[in-house]
């Protein structure tokens, strides 16, 4: 039996609503309200992360924050 020695490993982790959940760890009182983390709406910002409560309003990652703010 031969063994292969790894010289490099690539790992991809996809953590749902990661930035929002980091905020909730620091501020547990915000856990039940719609939360969005993203860029400035007046500067072509986009949503980086949206809580499940915010998703109920149709807000999604990569959505322009100006549109998310209108929802």
N, CA, C and O atoms as CSV, one atom per row, in Angstrom:
chain,resi,resn,atom,element,x,y,z
A,1,UNK,N,N,0.845,-1.171,0.000
A,1,UNK,CA,C,0.000,0.000,0.000
A,1,UNK,C,C,0.894,1.239,0.000
A,1,UNK,O,O,1.845,1.324,0.777
A,2,UNK,N,N,0.592,2.177,-0.856
A,2,UNK,CA,C,1.350,3.425,-0.890
A,2,UNK,C,C,0.532,4.521,-0.220
A,2,UNK,O,O,-0.698,4.521,-0.257
A,3,UNK,N,N,1.240,5.431,0.378
A,3,UNK,CA,C,0.547,6.567,0.995
A,3,UNK,C,C,0.933,7.837,0.254
A,3,UNK,O,O,2.054,7.984,-0.232
A,4,UNK,N,N,-0.005,8.729,0.184
A,4,UNK,CA,C,0.227,10.012,-0.461
A,4,UNK,C,C,0.410,11.066,0.615
A,4,UNK,O,O,-0.395,11.175,1.541
A,5,UNK,N,N,1.444,11.817,0.488
A,5,UNK,CA,C,1.679,12.891,1.448
A,5,UNK,C,C,1.098,14.178,0.879
A,5,UNK,O,O,1.413,14.576,-0.242
A,6,UNK,N,N,0.257,14.811,1.659
A,6,UNK,CA,C,-0.376,16.062,1.228
A,6,UNK,C,C,0.606,17.213,1.405
A,6,UNK,O,O,1.193,17.378,2.474
A,7,UNK,N,N,0.778,17.992,0.373
A,7,UNK,CA,C,1.609,19.182,0.488
A,7,UNK,C,C,0.748,20.421,0.710
A,7,UNK,O,O,1.227,21.464,1.156
A,8,UNK,N,N,-0.533,20.278,0.389
A,8,UNK,CA,C,-1.429,21.416,0.545
A,8,UNK,C,C,-2.847,20.886,0.693
A,8,UNK,O,O,-3.215,19.878,0.090
A,9,UNK,N,N,-3.618,21.564,1.482
A,9,UNK,CA,C,-5.032,21.218,1.636
A,9,UNK,C,C,-5.844,22.497,1.505
A,9,UNK,O,O,-5.460,23.545,2.025
A,10,UNK,N,N,-6.949,22.404,0.821
A,10,UNK,CA,C,-7.856,23.538,0.662
A,10,UNK,C,C,-9.141,23.196,1.395
A,10,UNK,O,O,-9.737,22.141,1.176
A,11,UNK,N,N,-9.552,24.089,2.254
A,11,UNK,CA,C,-10.750,23.874,3.054
A,11,UNK,C,C,-11.715,25.018,2.805
A,11,UNK,O,O,-11.336,26.187,2.883
A,12,UNK,N,N,-12.957,24.683,2.505
A,12,UNK,CA,C,-13.987,25.701,2.292
A,12,UNK,C,C,-15.053,25.533,3.359
A,12,UNK,O,O,-15.641,24.460,3.494
A,13,UNK,N,N,-15.301,26.589,4.114
A,13,UNK,CA,C,-16.356,26.581,5.120
A,13,UNK,C,C,-17.388,27.630,4.736
A,13,UNK,O,O,-17.038,28.771,4.435
A,14,UNK,N,N,-18.634,27.251,4.746
A,14,UNK,CA,C,-19.717,28.192,4.477
A,14,UNK,C,C,-20.571,28.262,5.732
A,14,UNK,O,O,-21.328,27.339,6.032
A,15,UNK,N,N,-20.445,29.348,6.453
A,15,UNK,CA,C,-21.193,29.512,7.699
A,15,UNK,C,C,-22.349,30.458,7.444
A,15,UNK,O,O,-22.152,31.647,7.194
A,16,UNK,N,N,-23.541,29.925,7.510
A,16,UNK,CA,C,-24.745,30.679,7.200
A,16,UNK,C,C,-24.922,31.846,8.171
A,16,UNK,O,O,-24.850,31.668,9.387
A,17,UNK,N,N,-25.151,33.035,7.627
A,17,UNK,CA,C,-25.379,34.255,8.417
A,17,UNK,C,C,-24.239,34.495,9.414
A,17,UNK,O,O,-24.482,34.890,10.554
A,18,UNK,N,N,-23.019,34.259,8.988
A,18,UNK,CA,C,-21.864,34.321,9.887
A,18,UNK,C,C,-21.720,35.672,10.584
A,18,UNK,O,O,-21.635,35.724,11.811
A,19,UNK,N,N,-21.690,36.763,9.823
A,19,UNK,CA,C,-21.450,38.073,10.417
A,19,UNK,C,C,-22.569,38.473,11.374
A,19,UNK,O,O,-22.310,39.072,12.418
A,20,UNK,N,N,-23.802,38.147,11.023
A,20,UNK,CA,C,-24.935,38.430,11.910
A,20,UNK,C,C,-24.800,37.630,13.201
A,20,UNK,O,O,-25.035,38.162,14.286
A,21,UNK,N,N,-24.426,36.367,13.093
A,21,UNK,CA,C,-24.300,35.535,14.288
A,21,UNK,C,C,-23.144,35.970,15.186
A,21,UNK,O,O,-23.224,35.819,16.406
A,22,UNK,N,N,-22.078,36.504,14.608
A,22,UNK,CA,C,-20.995,37.059,15.421
A,22,UNK,C,C,-21.525,38.252,16.222
A,22,UNK,O,O,-21.209,38.399,17.403
A,23,UNK,N,N,-22.328,39.097,15.582
A,23,UNK,CA,C,-22.934,40.234,16.288
A,23,UNK,C,C,-23.822,39.745,17.430
A,23,UNK,O,O,-23.777,40.294,18.531
A,24,UNK,N,N,-24.620,38.725,17.175
A,24,UNK,CA,C,-25.537,38.212,18.196
A,24,UNK,C,C,-24.767,37.611,19.379
A,24,UNK,O,O,-25.241,37.675,20.513
A,25,UNK,N,N,-23.600,37.035,19.132
A,25,UNK,CA,C,-22.781,36.546,20.247
A,25,UNK,C,C,-22.404,37.681,21.196
A,25,UNK,O,O,-22.390,37.501,22.414
A,26,UNK,N,N,-22.101,38.847,20.634
A,26,UNK,CA,C,-21.744,40.009,21.455
A,26,UNK,C,C,-22.963,40.738,22.010
A,26,UNK,O,O,-22.883,41.383,23.055
A,27,UNK,N,N,-24.098,40.634,21.306
A,27,UNK,CA,C,-25.319,41.356,21.684
A,27,UNK,C,C,-26.518,40.410,21.632
A,27,UNK,O,O,-27.334,40.511,20.716
A,28,UNK,N,N,-26.642,39.496,22.589
A,28,UNK,CA,C,-27.721,38.501,22.549
A,28,UNK,C,C,-29.119,39.113,22.558
A,28,UNK,O,O,-30.076,38.470,22.127
A,29,UNK,N,N,-29.246,40.346,23.042
A,29,UNK,CA,C,-30.556,41.004,23.052
A,29,UNK,C,C,-31.079,41.280,21.645
A,29,UNK,O,O,-32.271,41.535,21.476
A,30,UNK,N,N,-30.217,41.233,20.637
A,30,UNK,CA,C,-30.619,41.463,19.245
A,30,UNK,C,C,-30.991,40.174,18.518
A,30,UNK,O,O,-31.212,40.194,17.307
A,31,UNK,N,N,-31.062,39.067,19.230
A,31,UNK,CA,C,-31.252,37.764,18.598
A,31,UNK,C,C,-32.578,37.534,17.913
A,31,UNK,O,O,-32.671,36.650,17.062
A,32,UNK,N,N,-33.615,38.293,18.248
A,32,UNK,CA,C,-34.946,38.050,17.671
A,32,UNK,C,C,-35.409,39.136,16.716
A,32,UNK,O,O,-36.578,39.155,16.331
A,33,UNK,N,N,-34.519,40.040,16.324
A,33,UNK,CA,C,-34.918,41.112,15.414
A,33,UNK,C,C,-34.224,40.922,14.060
A,33,UNK,O,O,-33.171,40.288,13.989
A,34,UNK,N,N,-34.807,41.466,12.991
A,34,UNK,CA,C,-34.144,41.369,11.682
A,34,UNK,C,C,-32.823,42.151,11.694
A,34,UNK,O,O,-32.798,43.334,12.033
A,35,UNK,N,N,-31.743,41.485,11.326
A,35,UNK,CA,C,-30.422,42.116,11.297
A,35,UNK,C,C,-29.780,41.924,9.935
A,35,UNK,O,O,-29.899,40.869,9.313
A,36,UNK,N,N,-29.098,42.968,9.486
A,36,UNK,CA,C,-28.378,42.921,8.214
A,36,UNK,C,C,-26.994,43.515,8.442
A,36,UNK,O,O,-26.859,44.552,9.090
A,37,UNK,N,N,-25.972,42.864,7.912
A,37,UNK,CA,C,-24.612,43.399,7.922
A,37,UNK,C,C,-24.235,43.635,6.470
A,37,UNK,O,O,-24.331,42.733,5.638
A,38,UNK,N,N,-23.803,44.859,6.172
A,38,UNK,CA,C,-23.445,45.162,4.791
A,38,UNK,C,C,-22.853,46.551,4.669
A,38,UNK,O,O,-22.608,47.237,5.661
A,39,UNK,N,N,-22.630,46.947,3.422
A,39,UNK,CA,C,-22.055,48.250,3.136
A,39,UNK,C,C,-23.084,49.357,3.187
A,39,UNK,O,O,-24.277,49.111,3.366
A,40,UNK,N,N,-22.609,50.576,3.027
A,40,UNK,CA,C,-23.474,51.751,3.108
A,40,UNK,C,C,-24.437,51.800,1.924
A,40,UNK,O,O,-24.022,51.633,0.777
A,41,UNK,N,N,-25.728,52.030,2.198
A,41,UNK,CA,C,-26.719,52.047,1.110
A,41,UNK,C,C,-26.481,53.158,0.089
A,41,UNK,O,O,-26.803,52.993,-1.088
A,42,UNK,N,N,-25.926,54.281,0.522
A,42,UNK,CA,C,-25.716,55.400,-0.399
A,42,UNK,C,C,-24.396,55.298,-1.158
A,42,UNK,O,O,-24.063,56.185,-1.943
A,43,UNK,N,N,-23.644,54.223,-0.930
A,43,UNK,CA,C,-22.352,54.055,-1.610
A,43,UNK,C,C,-22.246,52.707,-2.308
A,43,UNK,O,O,-21.174,52.103,-2.340
A,44,UNK,N,N,-23.343,52.241,-2.861
A,44,UNK,CA,C,-23.384,50.992,-3.630
A,44,UNK,C,C,-23.007,49.774,-2.792
A,44,UNK,O,O,-22.438,48.815,-3.313
A,45,UNK,N,N,-23.321,49.805,-1.503
A,45,UNK,CA,C,-23.028,48.684,-0.621
A,45,UNK,C,C,-23.913,47.484,-0.909
A,45,UNK,O,O,-24.980,47.617,-1.510
A,46,UNK,N,N,-23.472,46.325,-0.482
A,46,UNK,CA,C,-24.255,45.097,-0.627
A,46,UNK,C,C,-24.374,44.410,0.730
A,46,UNK,O,O,-23.562,44.632,1.628
A,47,UNK,N,N,-25.397,43.576,0.861
A,47,UNK,CA,C,-25.627,42.813,2.079
A,47,UNK,C,C,-24.602,41.686,2.141
A,47,UNK,O,O,-24.507,40.874,1.221
A,48,UNK,N,N,-23.839,41.641,3.224
A,48,UNK,CA,C,-22.874,40.560,3.430
A,48,UNK,C,C,-23.517,39.394,4.164
A,48,UNK,O,O,-23.158,38.238,3.941
A,49,UNK,N,N,-24.471,39.699,5.043
A,49,UNK,CA,C,-25.106,38.668,5.858
A,49,UNK,C,C,-26.463,39.174,6.324
A,49,UNK,O,O,-26.614,40.350,6.653
A,50,UNK,N,N,-27.446,38.286,6.350
A,50,UNK,CA,C,-28.792,38.638,6.813
A,50,UNK,C,C,-29.295,37.556,7.753
A,50,UNK,O,O,-29.109,36.365,7.499
A,51,UNK,N,N,-29.931,37.974,8.839
A,51,UNK,CA,C,-30.491,37.014,9.789
A,51,UNK,C,C,-31.713,36.336,9.173
A,51,UNK,O,O,-32.254,36.804,8.172
A,52,UNK,N,N,-32.136,35.245,9.774
A,52,UNK,CA,C,-33.332,34.553,9.286
A,52,UNK,C,C,-34.551,35.458,9.398
A,52,UNK,O,O,-35.447,35.401,8.556
A,53,UNK,N,N,-34.591,36.293,10.431
A,53,UNK,CA,C,-35.705,37.230,10.585
A,53,UNK,C,C,-35.720,38.246,9.445
A,53,UNK,O,O,-36.793,38.613,8.966
A,54,UNK,N,N,-34.550,38.705,9.003
A,54,UNK,CA,C,-34.471,39.637,7.875
A,54,UNK,C,C,-34.832,38.945,6.568
A,54,UNK,O,O,-35.411,39.565,5.676
A,55,UNK,N,N,-34.496,37.675,6.451
A,55,UNK,CA,C,-34.810,36.927,5.227
A,55,UNK,C,C,-36.310,36.786,5.020
A,55,UNK,O,O,-36.774,36.649,3.887
A,56,UNK,N,N,-37.072,36.819,6.112
A,56,UNK,CA,C,-38.530,36.760,5.988
A,56,UNK,C,C,-39.083,37.975,5.252
A,56,UNK,O,O,-40.198,37.923,4.732
A,57,UNK,N,N,-38.321,39.071,5.201
A,57,UNK,CA,C,-38.707,40.272,4.467
A,57,UNK,C,C,-38.174,40.255,3.034
A,57,UNK,O,O,-38.377,41.213,2.287
A,58,UNK,N,N,-37.498,39.178,2.648
A,58,UNK,CA,C,-36.958,39.059,1.301
A,58,UNK,C,C,-35.530,39.542,1.155
A,58,UNK,O,O,-35.030,39.637,0.034
A,59,UNK,N,N,-34.865,39.848,2.247
A,59,UNK,CA,C,-33.482,40.330,2.202
A,59,UNK,C,C,-32.545,39.135,2.075
A,59,UNK,O,O,-32.682,38.147,2.796
A,60,UNK,N,N,-31.588,39.236,1.146
A,60,UNK,CA,C,-30.651,38.148,0.872
A,60,UNK,C,C,-29.226,38.693,0.759
A,60,UNK,O,O,-29.025,39.884,0.522
A,61,UNK,N,N,-28.254,37.821,0.928
A,61,UNK,CA,C,-26.854,38.190,0.721
A,61,UNK,C,C,-26.649,38.634,-0.721
A,61,UNK,O,O,-27.302,38.135,-1.637
A,62,UNK,N,N,-25.746,39.564,-0.906
A,62,UNK,CA,C,-25.370,40.133,-2.208
A,62,UNK,C,C,-26.412,41.095,-2.761
A,62,UNK,O,O,-26.210,41.657,-3.837
A,63,UNK,N,N,-27.511,41.298,-2.060
A,63,UNK,CA,C,-28.527,42.270,-2.462
A,63,UNK,C,C,-27.982,43.674,-2.166
A,63,UNK,O,O,-27.312,43.868,-1.151
A,64,UNK,N,N,-28.255,44.644,-3.025
A,64,UNK,CA,C,-27.844,46.012,-2.692
A,64,UNK,C,C,-28.472,46.450,-1.363
A,64,UNK,O,O,-29.660,46.221,-1.132
A,65,UNK,N,N,-27.685,47.073,-0.502
A,65,UNK,CA,C,-28.224,47.479,0.797
A,65,UNK,C,C,-29.304,48.545,0.656
A,65,UNK,O,O,-30.182,48.639,1.513
A,66,UNK,N,N,-29.261,49.342,-0.395
A,66,UNK,CA,C,-30.322,50.333,-0.612
A,66,UNK,C,C,-31.665,49.627,-0.813
A,66,UNK,O,O,-32.683,50.079,-0.289
A,67,UNK,N,N,-31.677,48.533,-1.561
A,67,UNK,CA,C,-32.910,47.766,-1.765
A,67,UNK,C,C,-33.339,47.095,-0.457
A,67,UNK,O,O,-34.524,47.097,-0.122
A,68,UNK,N,N,-32.391,46.527,0.276
A,68,UNK,CA,C,-32.707,45.882,1.558
A,68,UNK,C,C,-33.310,46.888,2.530
A,68,UNK,O,O,-34.235,46.555,3.270
A,69,UNK,N,N,-32.803,48.095,2.534
A,69,UNK,CA,C,-33.318,49.138,3.428
A,69,UNK,C,C,-34.762,49.493,3.081
A,69,UNK,O,O,-35.564,49.770,3.973
A,70,UNK,N,N,-35.093,49.485,1.796
A,70,UNK,CA,C,-36.477,49.781,1.378
A,70,UNK,C,C,-37.444,48.686,1.806
A,70,UNK,O,O,-38.614,48.963,2.070
A,71,UNK,N,N,-36.968,47.447,1.879
A,71,UNK,CA,C,-37.846,46.340,2.255
A,71,UNK,C,C,-38.165,46.418,3.731
A,71,UNK,O,O,-38.894,45.573,4.251
